[in-house]
Amino acid sequence: MRIGIDVGGTNTDAVLMDGSTVLAAHKYATSDDVTSGIVHALESLQSQRKFAPADVQAVMIGTTHFINALIEARRLTPTAALRLGLPATASLPPMVDWPEHLVTAISGRAYLAHGGHEFDGRHIAELDEGELRRHASDMAHHGIGSVAISSVFSPVNDEFEVRAAEIISDELGQDVAISLSHEIGRMGLLERENATIINAALRELADHIVDGLSASITGQGISAPLFLSQNDGTLMDVDYARRYPVVTFASGPTNSMRGAAVLSGLENCAVVDVGGTSSDVGVLTHGLPREATTEVNVAGIRTNFRMPDVLSIGIGGGSLVLENGNVTVGPRSVGYRLIDEAMVFGGSTLTATDIAVAAGRAVIGEPSEVERLDPQLVKGALERIATDVADAVERMRTSPEPLPVVAVGGGSILLPDELIGIGEVHRPENFAVANAIGAAIAQVGGEVDRVYAIAPGQRDQVVDEARQEAMDRAVAAGADPTSVQIVDFDEVPIPYLPGNATRVRCKAIGDLRLEA
Amino acid sequence: MRNITVEGRSALARGAAILGTGGGGDPHVGRLLAAQAMKSRGTIEVTSVEDVPDPLPAYRSA
């Protein structure tokens, strides 16, 4: 048995699963502290379906704690951004394009130092150890708790970042966490640097959250390993999560999509996840979320780490329904206050949930409260929702092939059975907890992303090596060797590098190896 | 005569992208550079080419 938990901004969902069978499911408002929501979820599962804690083989948690901390600009560590690139890059110092309030929230300090590479691997300048030590002592003086290091073209050569990290650690001690840009982002200095600074600012919170999650699991007598969901839908162990909290950012939508794939049995489809405040529309190809190919904007900051391509629109179960001439739904929402403010719960705010109940699509709260709503208003609001969602799906579609739509999430009762111009809406069983199911069934991945110098006639051998290494990494991360397969392979020749250099990216995924 | 302030940087970048008809790619970095320059040097005064006094060199772009 395994337990999947998805901690969203509004709700915490949990499922107890045996293979692909859902034994128990739980949905409850997210608590402000980390532990009590998890403990409550585990107790609720236990009360629905008695299980021995020793029978749980793994616990998977997807969490929005980290992205929400950034969006709300709360609980962030004072962070220094150290860039190696002088004399180049000085005209645009680190965090130049950040919203002012976020720079303040992380007490951000930018440092420029010599170093960096040209695109072909030549040095822009040599590292200056004295300069780095002076910067480090200034960081210490300003109470910096975490450092992000980015060197120009570090994806081509990481030597300066690694060496600078040693020097900074030597000055500041082991308590100051260091995040290196080549481990986090891709080509593109500003975006890679931004992702690294965000990661650095979340490191203390990551320790706190991981400790809290671990404690709440063990507190229930469960000794099984704990995993966190990543952006790509694979799992990471807790030590990895402490170092790379930023890779959890899109785990919510990813888990919903993966859950939708398993529940509906569809490998290629659009998934509409309707929550309390917004709807996320994503596309699955071969059961995996399609990745965004451009920069991803997070809380007003441009980054370039791998994220699923998701379009969010402001329609959810708590969306305000207003009528002035024509009917509007959202983007304002009562959010988690739905159970106090919606009319079906005795409140006085007309929400999308009230509309769904009035139309007879669901029975929630006290349906008699909405009996007297104007039928024209109900019809108008439902049409508005259907049109906006259909438009969003249409925008995500990249081919004229028919694209089946799977609706998940608690708010999906708002959607009609058919979207105009698109087709039938599939509503699988357990749709309300698809995200927790997505967490529970998540697999383990291994990735290789490296520049190889390929000698003539040696391509096949290099490709085999890269594939084998990705599979080995997946197994090392906990995958069952018999289930591991390559899901993504990509080779890009880099013509300006000497020696037939080719960038090879290879990703392997397998099922989690469970100890019986 | 008009002035371009830091607030107008996004419109300036979009306009540059249209005049460039795609050449030079995303004007994001140019926008950041212009914003930095405006923060340290103040607003940009827009002058027509005819109004530039003769001995000063004039540069045209786009």
Interface residues (C-beta under 8 A of the other chain):
Chain A: S91 L92 V96 D97 L190 R302
Chain B: H28 V29 L32 L33 A35 Q36
